[in-house]
Each structure stands twice: as C-alpha cells, then as structure tokens.
Amino acid sequence: MLRFAAATAATLFLLCANASAQSDWPNKPVKILVPTAPGGSADAIARLYAQHMSKVMGQQFYVENRGGAGNTIGIESVVRSPADGYTLLLGAGTITINHLVYKKLPYDVLRDLTPVTEMISVPNVLVVHPSQPMKTLADYIAAAKAKPGSINYASAGIGSNLHMAMELLKVRAGIDVVHVPYKGVGPAIQDTLAGHVMSMMSNAASAKPHIAAGKLRALAVTSSKRSPALPDVPTASESGIKDYEVLNWFGMFAPAGTPQPIVDRLQAEAAAMFNEPAVKTLMAGEGADPVASKPAEFAAFVRAEIRKWDEVGKAANIKPAD
C-alpha cells in the first residue's frame, strides 16, 4: 500500500511537472525546420508562420533550412529532437512518397512524427508546348492511347509530387507516356518551353505566367475543384478521369510525443493566421488554398496519402534506391 501511494505520488508529481512545462511553453526560441533550400514554397509559408507566432506568442520563432537527400536530412534532425515543442518541421507532401524512393529512410513518418496541421495546398497543372496539337486532356489521352510511348513529359525528378501526379494519371487513364526527370521544376519548365519535351506536370504557381503568355497550354489541373489561379482550366475529373486528385501540400509536424496542448495551440494559431485579411489576399494571389486542418484530420490525411502513393508506386514499378 505504501509502495502504491509512493508510486501514485511520483506519477502525480511528473504529471504536474509536465503540465507546468507545457503551460510555460514557449519560454525560449522555437525552431521551424524546413528540409529544403531557402526560397521555395515551404520556406515562404514557414517564415510567414514564424512571423505570426513570434508576434502572438511573445517568443521568437525562427526558420532554419537544412536541405539534401530528398528532404530526409532535415526530417531526420527533427525526428531526433526532443518532443518539447521547440523543434518543428514544415514539410511537403513528398514526406509521404520518400519511402518509395529511398530504401533505408532514417525515420518512419507515422511512428516518428506528430502531424500538427496541413498548412496549404496548391494544385498541379498538366501543360503542353503550344506546338503540340492537344487542346484538352481528352486529346492528350487519345493521342497517348493511339501511340503508346510516343508522348513524353517532364517532372521535377523521380519521386517528386509532380512525377507521382503523372504516374497516378497514367494509372487512372490507362495510358503509357514516357517520364523525363529533371533536377527541379526550373530546368523542367525551361526544356518544356523550348520544346525539348512535349508536356510537363508542373505546380500551378510556376506554370501560370507561361500559360498567361501563351508559351504553355494548360490541359487540366489536378485538384478536385478548379483553381482560382487558373479558373479557365478544367479539372482532371471534369475531363473524365475519376478518383483523381493530387495536391502539392505543405504541413506542420512535430516530433512524436509532443504534448497535445502544444500541438493544439500550434494548429489553432495556423487557423488564426489564415483568417487574417492580408494573408488571405496573399494566398489567393499565389493560387494556394489555406487548410489549417485539425491534428487528427491531418494525421488521417497523411495516412491516406501514403496508401495512395504506395498504390501508384507499385503500378509504376518504382524501386527504392540504396
């Protein structure tokens, strides 16, 4: 009985100490790690969020970029950090794809990270060089079926969201088109503009100015609804492709075991930030859809994304590299 009382007292002490630590959070600077180089979409949204959090929390939130190895270097550093709310990850949708590309990942997304909130999503768009005769996605599919393997497409690289978006289209439409991988969106767009490749799956933000200038022709967006950034471009679903949606999304994660009150506060402040009029205007101009989902909703979404890409990886025969 005495041993039970002592154990109960010790447990209560630990719970109280943990609650006190959570109530004091944050009492020192908080790092938001972005596992890519500065300048991309993840970096931009992380810095926007850091500014908001620094203002409302009265403590510094700052961004650190640590790119390399398909984001895995930065992600691993977060996974190995204490689960105390002082190290966060602003990751991209490739976090649910990397296990298909790398054989020995130093982390497991579902085991080692706590999903906090999906921040934003941005659709992709299938474009062709204006010299191509295809005017619609239906034309593209018909041409691919008439001559399998005769159409090629550029992407930002093997295992990128853009590559997998096209592989899913191949599965859903039953077509055979040839992948031409590049090291990033920039060089892929340049070769598509030059006509060196016939088509490309691009993120909407990168392709939009070239579509507006008539240098690329948009066939379909990959979202379930039309994008405000490209309102005249139909969705793949409108074009007859069922069960097709691929979004370039960015979300906040924390190390597994991060206290739930901290996770909930991080999500609530993301929602508050996206309700600010200036932020709404900024997001609309970029064609981005703010999400700010609840932690449980985001966790379910991450699991669904992993299942979807596992299916596509198997169909595309993607083999992980050592």
C-alpha positions as CSV (number, residue, x, y, z in Angstrom):
1,M,0.0,0.0,0.0
2,L,2.8,2.4,0.9
3,R,4.6,1.5,-2.3
4,F,1.4,2.2,-4.3
5,A,1.0,5.5,-2.5
6,A,4.6,6.5,-3.3
7,A,4.2,5.5,-6.9
8,T,1.0,7.4,-7.2
9,A,2.6,10.5,-5.7
10,A,5.6,10.2,-8.1
11,T,3.2,9.9,-11.0
12,L,1.2,12.9,-9.9
13,F,4.5,14.9,-9.5
14,L,5.6,14.0,-13.0
15,L,2.1,14.9,-14.5
16,C,2.2,18.3,-12.6
17,A,5.7,19.0,-13.8
18,N,4.8,18.1,-17.4
19,A,1.7,20.3,-17.2
20,S,3.8,23.2,-15.8
21,A,6.3,22.8,-18.6
22,Q,3.5,22.9,-21.2
23,S,1.9,26.0,-19.6
24,D,5.2,27.8,-19.7
25,W,5.7,27.0,-23.4
26,P,7.3,28.7,-25.2
27,N,9.9,30.1,-22.8
28,K,12.7,30.1,-25.3
29,P,13.1,30.4,-29.1
30,V,11.3,27.8,-31.3
31,K,12.9,26.5,-34.4
32,I,10.8,25.7,-37.5
33,L,13.0,23.4,-39.7
34,V,12.4,23.5,-43.5
35,P,14.2,20.5,-45.1
36,T,14.8,22.4,-48.4
37,A,16.9,25.3,-49.5
38,P,15.6,28.9,-48.9
39,G,13.3,30.4,-51.4
40,G,10.7,27.7,-52.1
41,S,7.0,27.4,-51.0
42,A,7.8,25.5,-47.8
43,D,10.3,28.2,-46.8
44,A,7.9,31.0,-47.6
45,I,5.0,29.5,-45.6
46,A,7.3,28.7,-42.7
47,R,8.6,32.3,-42.5
48,L,5.0,33.6,-42.6
49,Y,4.0,31.4,-39.8
50,A,7.2,32.2,-37.8
51,Q,6.4,35.9,-38.0
52,H,2.8,35.3,-36.8
53,M,3.9,33.1,-33.9
54,S,6.6,35.5,-32.8
55,K,4.0,38.2,-32.6
56,V,1.3,36.4,-30.8
57,M,3.4,34.2,-28.5
58,G,5.9,36.8,-27.4
59,Q,8.8,34.5,-28.1
60,Q,11.0,34.1,-31.2
61,F,10.0,31.6,-33.8
62,Y,12.7,31.2,-36.5
63,V,13.3,29.2,-39.6
64,E,16.3,27.0,-40.3
65,N,16.8,25.5,-43.7
66,R,18.5,22.1,-43.9
67,G,18.1,20.5,-47.4
68,G,19.6,17.5,-49.0
69,A,18.8,13.8,-49.8
70,G,15.2,14.5,-50.8
71,N,14.4,16.3,-47.6
72,T,15.5,13.3,-45.4
73,I,18.4,15.1,-43.7
74,G,16.2,17.8,-42.3
75,I,13.4,15.5,-41.4
76,E,15.8,13.2,-39.5
77,S,17.1,16.1,-37.5
78,V,13.5,16.9,-36.3
79,V,12.8,13.2,-35.6
80,R,15.8,13.1,-33.3
81,S,14.9,16.3,-31.5
82,P,13.2,16.4,-28.0
83,A,9.4,16.3,-28.2
84,D,9.0,19.5,-26.3
85,G,7.6,21.9,-28.8
86,Y,10.8,23.7,-29.5
87,T,11.6,22.0,-32.8
88,L,9.0,21.8,-35.6
89,L,9.0,20.6,-39.2
90,L,7.4,22.4,-42.1
91,G,7.4,19.5,-44.6
92,A,6.0,18.9,-48.1
93,G,3.8,16.2,-49.5
94,T,7.0,14.3,-50.6
95,I,7.2,13.1,-47.0
96,T,4.6,10.5,-47.9
97,I,6.5,9.5,-51.0
98,N,10.1,9.2,-49.9
99,H,9.8,5.7,-48.7
100,L,9.2,4.7,-52.3
101,V,12.4,6.4,-53.4
102,Y,14.9,5.6,-50.6
103,K,15.4,2.1,-49.4
104,K,16.7,3.0,-45.9
105,L,15.0,6.0,-44.5
106,P,16.2,7.0,-41.1
107,Y,12.7,7.6,-39.8
108,D,9.1,6.4,-40.2
109,V,6.6,9.2,-40.8
110,L,3.8,7.5,-38.9
111,R,5.9,6.4,-36.0
112,D,8.3,9.3,-35.5
113,L,6.3,12.4,-36.2
114,T,3.2,14.0,-34.9
115,P,1.1,15.7,-37.6
116,V,0.1,19.2,-36.4
117,T,-1.8,20.7,-39.3
118,E,-1.9,20.8,-43.1
119,M,-1.0,24.4,-43.9
120,I,-1.8,24.9,-47.6
121,S,-2.3,23.0,-50.7
122,V,-1.6,24.0,-54.3
123,P,-2.8,22.2,-57.4
124,N,-0.5,20.9,-60.2
125,V,-1.3,21.5,-63.9
126,L,-0.6,19.4,-67.0
127,V,0.8,21.6,-69.7
128,V,2.0,21.0,-73.3
129,H,4.2,23.0,-75.6
130,P,2.0,25.1,-77.9
131,S,3.4,23.2,-81.0
132,Q,1.5,20.1,-79.8
133,P,-1.9,19.5,-81.3
134,M,-3.6,18.5,-78.0
135,K,-6.1,21.1,-76.8
136,T,-7.7,19.2,-73.9
137,L,-6.8,16.4,-71.6
138,A,-9.1,14.1,-73.6
139,D,-7.0,14.9,-76.7
140,Y,-3.8,14.1,-74.7
141,I,-5.2,10.7,-73.5
142,A,-6.5,9.9,-77.0
143,A,-3.0,10.6,-78.5
144,A,-1.3,8.5,-75.9
145,K,-3.6,5.6,-76.4
146,A,-3.2,5.8,-80.2
147,K,0.6,5.6,-80.0
148,P,1.7,4.3,-76.6
149,G,5.1,5.6,-75.6
150,S,5.1,8.4,-78.2
151,I,4.4,11.2,-75.7
152,N,7.0,12.3,-73.1
153,Y,6.6,14.5,-70.1
154,A,9.0,16.4,-67.8
155,S,8.9,16.5,-64.0
156,A,10.9,17.8,-61.1
157,G,12.5,14.4,-60.6
158,I,11.8,10.8,-59.7
159,G,9.6,10.5,-56.7
160,S,8.6,14.2,-56.8
161,N,5.0,15.2,-56.3
162,L,4.9,16.1,-60.0
163,H,6.2,12.8,-61.1
164,M,3.8,10.9,-58.9
165,A,0.9,13.1,-60.1
166,M,1.6,12.0,-63.7
167,E,2.0,8.4,-62.7
168,L,-1.4,8.4,-61.0
169,L,-2.9,9.9,-64.2
170,K,-1.3,7.1,-66.2
171,V,-3.0,4.6,-63.8
172,R,-6.4,6.2,-63.8
173,A,-6.4,7.0,-67.6
174,G,-4.7,3.7,-68.7
175,I,-2.0,5.4,-70.8
176,D,1.7,5.0,-71.4
177,V,3.7,8.2,-71.6
178,V,7.5,8.5,-71.0
179,H,9.0,10.2,-68.0
180,V,11.8,12.7,-68.4
181,P,13.1,13.5,-64.9
182,Y,14.9,16.8,-64.2
183,K,16.5,18.1,-61.0
184,G,13.9,20.6,-60.1
185,V,10.9,22.4,-61.5
186,G,13.0,25.2,-63.1
187,P,15.0,23.2,-65.6
188,A,12.0,21.0,-66.4
189,I,9.9,24.1,-67.3
190,Q,12.8,25.6,-69.4
191,D,13.1,22.5,-71.6
192,T,9.3,22.3,-71.9
193,L,9.2,26.0,-73.0
194,A,12.0,25.2,-75.5
195,G,10.0,22.3,-76.9
196,H,12.6,19.7,-75.9
197,V,9.9,17.7,-74.2
198,M,6.3,17.6,-75.3
199,S,4.5,18.0,-71.9
200,M,5.0,18.6,-68.2
201,M,3.3,18.2,-64.9
202,S,4.1,21.5,-63.1
203,N,2.9,23.2,-60.0
204,A,0.4,25.8,-60.9
205,A,2.4,28.8,-59.5
206,S,5.4,28.0,-61.7
207,A,3.4,27.4,-64.8
208,K,0.9,30.3,-64.5
209,P,3.0,33.1,-66.1
210,H,3.9,30.9,-69.0
211,I,0.3,29.9,-69.5
212,A,-0.8,33.5,-69.4
213,A,1.9,34.4,-72.0
214,G,0.8,31.6,-74.4
215,K,4.1,29.8,-74.1
216,L,2.5,26.8,-72.5
217,R,-1.0,25.4,-73.0
218,A,-2.8,24.1,-69.9
219,L,-4.9,21.0,-70.2
220,A,-6.1,20.2,-66.7
221,V,-5.4,21.0,-63.0
222,T,-5.0,18.1,-60.6
223,S,-7.3,19.4,-57.8
224,S,-10.9,18.3,-57.3
225,K,-12.1,21.8,-58.0
226,R,-10.9,24.5,-60.3
227,S,-8.0,26.6,-59.1
228,P,-8.7,30.4,-58.5
229,A,-5.2,30.9,-60.1
230,L,-6.3,29.2,-63.3
231,P,-10.1,29.4,-63.3
232,D,-10.4,28.6,-67.0
233,V,-8.6,25.3,-66.8
234,P,-10.8,22.3,-66.1
235,T,-10.0,19.7,-63.5
236,A,-9.0,16.1,-64.5
237,S,-12.3,14.9,-63.1
238,E,-14.2,17.3,-65.4
239,S,-12.2,15.8,-68.2
240,G,-13.5,12.3,-67.3
241,I,-10.7,11.0,-65.0
242,K,-12.4,9.5,-61.9
243,D,-10.9,9.3,-58.4
244,Y,-8.1,11.6,-59.4
245,E,-6.7,14.4,-57.1
246,V,-3.1,15.3,-56.4
247,L,-2.2,18.4,-54.4
248,N,1.2,20.0,-53.7
249,W,0.7,20.3,-49.9
250,F,2.7,21.6,-47.0
251,G,2.2,20.8,-43.4
252,M,3.5,21.2,-39.9
253,F,4.9,18.3,-37.9
254,A,6.4,17.9,-34.5
255,P,8.5,15.0,-33.0
256,A,6.3,12.1,-31.9
257,G,5.2,12.5,-28.3
258,T,5.0,16.3,-28.4
259,P,2.4,17.3,-25.7
260,Q,-1.1,17.6,-27.2
261,P,-1.8,21.1,-25.7
262,I,1.2,22.4,-27.6
263,V,0.1,20.6,-30.8
264,D,-3.4,22.1,-30.5
265,R,-2.1,25.6,-29.9
266,L,0.2,25.4,-33.0
267,Q,-2.8,24.3,-35.1
268,A,-5.1,27.0,-33.7
269,E,-2.6,29.7,-34.5
270,A,-2.2,28.5,-38.1
271,A,-6.0,28.8,-38.4
272,A,-5.9,32.3,-36.9
273,M,-3.1,33.4,-39.3
274,F,-5.0,32.2,-42.4
275,N,-8.0,34.3,-41.2
276,E,-6.0,37.5,-41.4
277,P,-7.2,39.5,-44.4
278,A,-3.6,40.2,-45.7
279,V,-2.8,36.5,-45.5
280,K,-6.0,35.6,-47.4
281,T,-5.1,38.1,-50.1
282,L,-1.5,36.7,-50.3
283,M,-2.7,33.1,-50.6
284,A,-5.3,33.9,-53.2
285,G,-2.6,35.6,-55.3
286,E,-0.4,32.5,-55.2
287,G,-3.3,30.2,-56.0
288,A,-2.8,28.5,-52.6
289,D,-5.7,27.0,-50.6
290,P,-5.3,27.5,-46.8
291,V,-6.3,24.4,-44.9
292,A,-5.3,24.6,-41.2
293,S,-6.8,21.1,-40.5
294,K,-7.1,19.7,-37.0
295,P,-4.3,17.4,-35.9
296,A,-6.5,14.2,-36.2
297,E,-7.7,15.3,-39.6
298,F,-4.1,15.9,-40.8
299,A,-3.0,12.5,-39.4
300,A,-5.8,10.7,-41.3
301,F,-4.8,12.7,-44.5
302,V,-1.2,11.7,-44.2
303,R,-2.1,8.0,-43.8
304,A,-4.4,8.2,-46.9
305,E,-1.6,9.9,-48.9
306,I,0.8,7.1,-48.0
307,R,-1.7,4.5,-49.1
308,K,-2.4,6.3,-52.4
309,W,1.3,6.6,-53.3
310,D,2.0,3.0,-52.3
311,E,-0.6,2.0,-54.9
312,V,0.9,4.3,-57.5
313,G,4.5,3.2,-56.7
314,K,3.5,-0.4,-57.2
315,A,1.8,0.3,-60.5
316,A,4.7,2.5,-61.8
317,N,7.2,-0.1,-60.6
318,I,9.2,2.5,-58.7
319,K,12.1,0.8,-57.0
320,P,13.8,2.5,-54.0
321,A,17.5,3.3,-54.3
322,D,20.1,2.5,-51.7
